[in-house]
Structure formats: C-alpha cells, structure tokens
C-alpha cells in the first residue's frame, strides 16, 4: 500500500476513534460554534484567534456568540476539551484545521482575503505531515487551489494530496435560527482529490447530524456557496424593485407576496426591506462578479440586483422625507427614531446592517437621528460609536417627528409605538396586524 493510501486509512481510523486533535482558526460566528461542536463530539479542540480578548473569554468559559449554549462552552473548557490561544505554534499539535476567518470586501468592493492569507501562512509554518486543512470562509471559486494550496506547499515544503489533505467546506450559519444550527445543518465538502474529500467528509460526519454532501472539487463547493447567497440576493433585488413600483401604483407588495405564496409550487416568498445585511448575502455576489472579470464575463443580472439592494437605504430615506412633507416638515432638523439596527430580528449582529446606512443617509440630510435596539446597545460604524436610547415610552415617542422600523424584533411593543408615534415608516411590515393604520406606512 502506498504512503498516501496508508495516510488516508490512518486518518480514517483516528477519526473513528476520536483521536484526531482539532484546530479552528477564527473564533467568531462560524468558528466558535464549530469548535464547540467538535469538542462536544469528543475531539480535543484548540481555537486560534488573533484577538486576545476572544481567547481570554473562551479560556474563562465565557460565551459571546448567540448560537452557542453558555453551559456547553463552560463545561467543555472546564473538562479540558476546548481551549483557545493566539499562539499558532500549537498548529503542530493538531491533525485537523478549519479556517473560519472573515472575508470582507475592501473599499473598492473587491474581495479582501488578507485574513485568509495571513492565517494560511501561519498554519504553513507549523504544518506537519498527515494533517487535514479545510477552508470554511466564504470566498470566490478557485481560492482553495489557486491561493491556499501554493502557500501551504511552498511554506511547509509538504505536498498536497501526498503529505496533507486540503479542501473547502462552506460555512452555513444563520444567526438566530431556532431550528438549524451548526450541528444539524447539511454540509458540503469538496477536497483536492477523492481521498481528501473522503477524509474531510468523515471528519464532519463524526461531528454533525446533518447530511454531509460530497462534491468533486473545492471549486464546486466554493461556487455552491456563492450560488446559495447570490440566489437570495437576486430574488430580494427583484422584490425590492417591484416594491418601489408597487408604491407608485398604490399597491401593497406585502399583500401581493402573501397572495403569490399560496401557490404550492414554483414560487418561494422573498420580502422587501431597507437593504441587505449580514456577512454573506450582501457580499458574496461581489466575489463572483470580481472573479468573473478574470474570464471576461459580465454578470449583468447579479450586478443589477446588487445595485437595487444597495440603493434601498437611500430609498427609505426618500420615503421618510415624503412622509415628513405631509406633516409640513423638512427632513433637515426633524427628529427621527430608527428602531432596530441589527441586520435581522432578535440577534445582536449588525454586520453590514442596512439600518446603519439608513442612519448615515439621514445624518447626511442633517436629520436629528436616534436609535433604539434592545439587542444592540451600542455599535461602531466608520470609526464612530453610537448608543441606543435606553427605552421607548409614550413620552419618549412623542418627541419624534418620524419613527422608522428597520428590524422586526419580537421584544418591541409595536402597538405602543403605533399609539404614540406621530408617523411611522415600517420597512419590515412588522405592524401588519395593527388595525389602526392612519399613522403607519409600509414600503
């Protein structure tokens, strides 16, 4: 039996016996839940992060991610199944490494893969033979084989497929989802070679309850992830454009969608809003458009949907201005309360939240803007820090000329807002069941 075949059999046996030591690079919304699940499944796990504060919190058993159960983290740390470090030399101690670092866009709306590069270079310094390396960070098709593999091979002097296995398995995290978590969400795996795919899939099957679906290459898995989120981006863009048209036609797009979704086949409901938020849906299409230019290909449909979704914050401000005009008020100097700055309901995650851009656009028009969010007491944006008002009461609401709802949090008293607000722009249709609607307008 050849060396690399022996390596595969050895790793499969170690996975089955729970003897594989796991490393997770990046302890954020993707990495920490993954590290916890690996440790819960019986694999000793080391989390790596450049932020000392996160490392210290993990090592104290202090949870900071909503999708992780506090007690799970505390117990795993106490039992010695999970620890965290900023020292990448401990990579030499692990057999499986998952890279879960941010992949944002730069100021030119192009992929910023600096976090991936720096992580891979650190890993390569200490990479030992018979190690499995998997990228989970969302990125453009080709990243694993065109970027990561050359760095690992050159800096470690090891050969992919012979000395170590490499693959891509896209993260699927939906913060706040009460049904699907890391453990029970199906996983896609694409390795560099069949052996790599088999071993990586076996590692995830030993931890997760959801289906592990194998594809023929990392590029397939990378494109699959982009497809998931581009599909949503395009469909939301369609709905947002039709929403603007329906407003001109005095038609409720929300009622149109409710009617359309009675069809039991061929239609999936998407909803309008102030824009797109979160790490994936607003960003991933840019990765694909950027990569497509390498092939002289113009992704016209994708780019059109991105343009529509990107202009929604400004459109919401335009609608706010028209509502104020009805009160014989200018947007300038009007007091406006924005309710909800997280990018989706009932979570504290405000990454790429359209509400932040709505606030920015209102400030450009010199409106006097405050915000309230029971999930986000403060946030940073473009170097500035903003703080939520402490509470909303009838007397507080009476101070504002307009209230704009930009997140559908379930722990907000919308009936009280309706009773005491002068004018309300509900961008999430969260007040749909309130019958008295004289002071409510939806997108």
N, C-alpha and C positions, 0 to 999 in steps of 0.2 A: 504494500500500500504506500502511495506517495506521501511525502511530508504534509502537503496541504490537505490531503484527504484525512490523514491522521489528525490534523489540527481540527478539522470540522467535527470528526467523531468525538474528539476530546472535549471540545466546547459544548457539544450537544449533551454529553454525559454530565458535564459540570452544571449546565443549566437545569437538567432534570434533578440533580442532587442539591440544587440551590447553593452551589459552591462558587458561583460567579459573583465577584465583587463589582458593584455598580458605581459609576460616577455620573453625575448630572451637572453639566456646566450651564449656569444661569438659573437662579432661584426665584424667578418671577412667577407670573400667572400660569406658565406652562411647566417650568422646571420643578417648582416645589411640589405641586400635586403629583407629578410623575415620580419624583424622588420618594414621596410618602408611599405611593402605591408599590414601588419596587421594594421598599423596606417592609411594608405590610405583608408582601408575598413571601418574605423570608430571605431576601437578598440584602446583605450588608451594603449600605449605600453611603457615598460621600458626595455632598453637594459642594460645587465650586462657584464662587461669585467674587467679583472684584469689589463689591460694596461691603465694607466691613460691618456696617450696621445690620445688613441682612444675615450675614454669617453669625454675628453675635446673637441675634434674635433666634435663629434656628437652634443654635447650641444651648440656648436657655429654654428651648421648647416653646417659644413664643410665636404664635401664628400671626401672619399678616396677609394671608390670602383667603378670600371668602369661600373658595371651593375646597379648602382643607378643613377637616374637623380638628378643632383645638386639641382635644384629648388624644387623637391619633398621633399628632406631631409630638406632643409632650411625652407620651408613653414610648414612642419609638426612640426618641433621644435618650430618655432615661434608661432604656434597655440596651443602648449601645448599637442599635440597628441603623441609626441615621446620625450623621454629624456633618458639619459644614466647615469649609476652610477657604482662605484666599490663596493658599499655597498650592500651586499647580504641580509641584514635585510629587504630590500624592497620586497623580495620574499613573505613576509607575506601579501603584498598588492595585489598580482596578483592571477588570477584564472586559467591561462593557462601558462605553462612554456615550451619553446622549447630549448633544449640543442644543440648548434651548435658549439662545441669546436673541436680543432684539434685532430686527431687520427693518429699520425705518427708511424713510425717504430723505434725501438731502434737500437743500434749499432750491435745487433745480428740478425737484420731483423725480430724481433718479435714485435707483437702489443704493442704499448705504450699507454695504456689507462689511464695514470695518470691524464690527463686533465679532462676526463670524471669523474673519481673517485672523484677528488677534487671538481668539480662543483656539483656533486650529494650530497656530504657531506655538502657543504654549503647550498644547497637547503633544505636538510633534517632538518637543524637547525630551519628553519623558515616555513616549510611546514604546511599549515593549512588544515583542512578538506574541501572537495569539490573542490579540485584543480586537474587540468589535467596536467600531466607531459609527455612530448614527447621527445625522443632522436632522433635527426636528423643526428648526426655524424656517418659516415660510420664505421662499426665495424664488428666483427665476429658474426656468428649466436649464439644466447644464451645470449648475453651481457645484454639485457634489463631485462630478467627474472632471470638470474643467478648472475648478478653483481649489477644492479641498484636497482631492487626491494628489495633485502635483506637490502641494505644500507638505503633506504628510510624508510622501515618498522621499522628497528631497531633504527635508529637515531631519527625518528619522533614520534615513538610509535603509528603510524597510520597503518591501514590495507589496502593493495592494493585491489581494487575492492569493498571495503566497505566504506572507508573514502576518498580515492583518486583514480583517474584513471591513468593508465600508458600505454604507447605504444611506438612504433617505426614507424617513417615515414622518409625514407631515403631522404637526400637532393639530388636534381638533379640540379646542377648548371654547366653551360657550359660557362665560361667567354668569352666574346666577341661575343657570338652568337646573331646575329641581329634579329632572329625570336623568339627563345624560351628563355624566361626569367622566373624568379620565378613565376610570376603571371599566365602565360599560359601553363606551363609545367605540364603534368599529375602527380598526386601524389598518392603514395601507402601508405596505412595505415594498421597497424596491432596492435591491442590492447590486453592487458591482459584481455580477456573476451569480449563477444559480446557488452556489454554496453559501455565499454571503446572504442571499435572500432567505435561504432555508434556516440559517443560524439566527439571523436577526428576528425572523418571524417566530422561531421557537422561543426566543427570549421574551417577546411580547406576549406570546400565548401563556407563558408561565406566570404572567402577572395580571393580565387583563381578562375580563369576562366577555367583552365584545369580540366580534369576528375579526381575525387578522387576515387581510386580503393581500395576496402576493401578486406583484406585477413584475414585468420583465426587466426593468431598469430603473435607476434613480430618476432619470428624466421623465419617465411616465408618472412616477409618484409626485414629482415636482409640478408637472403640468396639471395633474389631477387636482392638487390643492389650489392652484390658480383658477382652474375651471370652477370649483365649488364657489369661490367668492366672486369671481367675475360674473357668473350666472346670477348671483343675487344683486350685484351692482347694476347690471344691465336691466334687470326686471324692476328694481326700485327706481332706476332712472326713467323707465317708461311710465311708471305710476306717477312719479313726481311731475313729469311733463304733462301728462293727462290731467293731473290735479290743477295745474296752472290754467289749462284750457277750460276745465270744468268751472273754475271760478269765474272766468269771463262769460261763460254760458249760463251762470247761475244754477249749476247742477252740483249736487253733493257727491264728490268722488267716493267718500266713505260708504254712502248708500249704494253707489254703483258696484263697489267691490263686494259688499255684503250680498248683493243680488247675484253677481257673477260666480261667487264661490259656492252657490247652491248646485252648480254643475258638478256631477260626481266624477268627471274625467276631463283631462285636457286643460285644466286651469288650476293654478296654485296662487293663493292670495298673497300679495305683497302690499305694503301700505306706505303712504306718503309721510313726510316728516321734515324737520328743519335741516336735514342733511344726513350724512353717514358718519358713524363713529366706530370706535374700537380699532384694534391693531390691524385687522385683516381686510375687511371689505373695502374701506376707502383707499387702501394702499396696494393691494395685490394686483389690480389691473395695471397699475403703473409699471410693475415689474415685467409684466408680459409685453406691454407696449414698448418698453425700453429694449427688451430682448428681440422683439420682432424687427426693430430697425436694423439689427445686425444682418437680417435676411432681406432687407429692402422691402419689408412688408408693413403696410399701414393698417392698423386695427381701428378702422373708422367707427364701427358700431360701439366698440368698447370706449373709445375716446369720447364719443358723443354722450354716452351715458355718464361718464365721469364729469363732463362739462355741466350737464344738467344737475347732477347731485351736488357739485361744488358750488353752484350758484344758489342753492336753496337757502342758506343762511341770509344772504342778501335779499332774496325774495321775501323771506319772513319779515325782515326789517321794512321792506316796502309796504307790505300789508299792514304792519304796525303803524306806519306813517299815515296810511289812508284812514285807518280807524281813528287815529288822533285828530285827523282833519275833520271827521264827523263831529268831534267834540269842540271844534274851532280851536284846536291846539296844534302847535308845530311840534315836530319830533325834537327839535333842539330845546333843551332845558326841561322837557317833560320827564316826570318821574316814572320809571318803568321797573317792574319787578319780574325777573326771569325765574321761573320755578322749575328746578331740575337741571343740573349741569353734567351728570353722568351720562354716558353715551347710550345706556339702556336702563330700563326700570329696575329698581331695587338692588343696585350694586353701587360700589364706591369707585368704580373705574371710569375715569374721564378721558382716557386716551383718545385723541382725535375727535372728541365730542363736538358735534356741530353747535351745541349751545355756547361753547367758548367763542366760536366765530360770530354767532349772533350777538353776543355781548360786545365783542370787538367792533362789529359793524355799527351797533347802537352808539358806542362811545365815539366813533368817528363822526357821527352826526350830532355829537355833543349832547346826547340824552343823558339824564341823570339815572344811572343803572345800578340796581342792587340785585342780589340773587338769593334764593333760598333753596337749600338742598339738605334734607336730613341725613343723606348718605355721604355727602361731600362737604364737610365743614370749612374746608379751605382748598384752594388749588393754585398751582403755578402755571402761568402762561406767558410766553415771550419775555421771560425774566421778571415778571411782576407776580405778586402774590395777592390773591383775592379771598375774602372771607364771607361766608354765608351770614345773613341776618339770623338771629337766634331762634326766632319763632314767627309764625304768621297768625295774627289775631285780627278780629274785626277792626280794631282801631289802627293796626299797622296797615292793613289793606286799604283803608280809606285814604291813606297818604298818596297812593299811586294813581297815576292817570291811566296806566295800562298794565295788565298782568299777562305775561306770555308764558305758556306752559310748554316746556321743551323736553320733559321726561315724564313718563307715566308712572311715577312711584305710587305704590299701593298704600303707603302710610301718610298720605297727604289728604286733608279734608277738602275735597273739591266742592262739595255743597256749600261749605262755609265761604270758600273763595267766591263762588258764584253769588252768594247772598250779599257779600260786602265789597266785591270788586266793581269799579266803575265800568271797565271794559276789559274783556278777556279775549286773547287770541290763543286758541287751543290747537297747537300744531300736532298733537298726538291723539286727538279725539277721545281723550280720557273722560270728558264730561258728557259723553253721548247719552247717558241715561238720565241726565238732569233735564227736567221738562221745561223749566222756566229758562228761556234762552235769549231773552231780549238783549243781554249784555255779553253774549258768547258768540264768537265767530271761529270757525274751524278753517283749516287750509282748504 
